Amino acid sequence: MRIDLLTLFPAMCEAVLGESILGRARAKGLVDVRTHNIRDYTLDRHGRVDDYPYGGGRGMVMGPQPIFDCFSALCDEAGGRPHLIYLSPCGTTFTQQKARELAARPHIALLCGHYEGVDQRVLDCIVDEEISVGDFVVTGGELPALLVADAVCRMVDGVLPEQSCYEEESHYGALLEYPQYTRPPVWREREVPAVLLSGNHAKIAAWRRLEAMRRTRARRPDLYARFSLSPEEEKTLRRYCRREGLPWPEEEESER
């Protein structure tokens, strides 16, 4: 898996890419993540990459020439054209499903905009899709690009110890993640749920599934509305609830 970041601030990106799980994955050669300084490709003798927008307005716009030449150099060096993504508040919202789709590609590139964005002709000519990491605006595309790179790299084989490390996390299977606890078993008079200390793996799995359902229903009803259990799993979980004296998530509000 190769990811290239086209940016005006490669040092900022490298500071993140060299740390933690992603840094170790790069060091082991499990993922190939590189940064490219767009400013290196400008033909302006003062090193400028932006200019005033036609039609007036506040701010500056990144010009097409440095971006296009930077991407062309990347394609030549890589021996092929990567799937190019522009990080933009106008893009489709980034999701775990999209991260899975991108992780299946052998090579993607992430274009980080700045100022008031980039010249539309760049988007029309070389960008394959636009992605937004949320309904808010940040100073530049570096932080969103790093979020996308991190989410994608986590699903590359070998980056995490086991596939379950990301399959059980929030959003992977349409549910938020269940609550997590660690030692000590009692802290400030708050106890770890007894089922987690029981050693009964079947009960623990059922409890975690139910807690994930409850948390999602309470915090993200939009996600919960799209979630569905298989008939066999629902039967198993309902049986567990009856045996343990627990309410089914939909029954909780009526009991309050």
Disulfide bonds with the S-S distance in Angstrom:
none
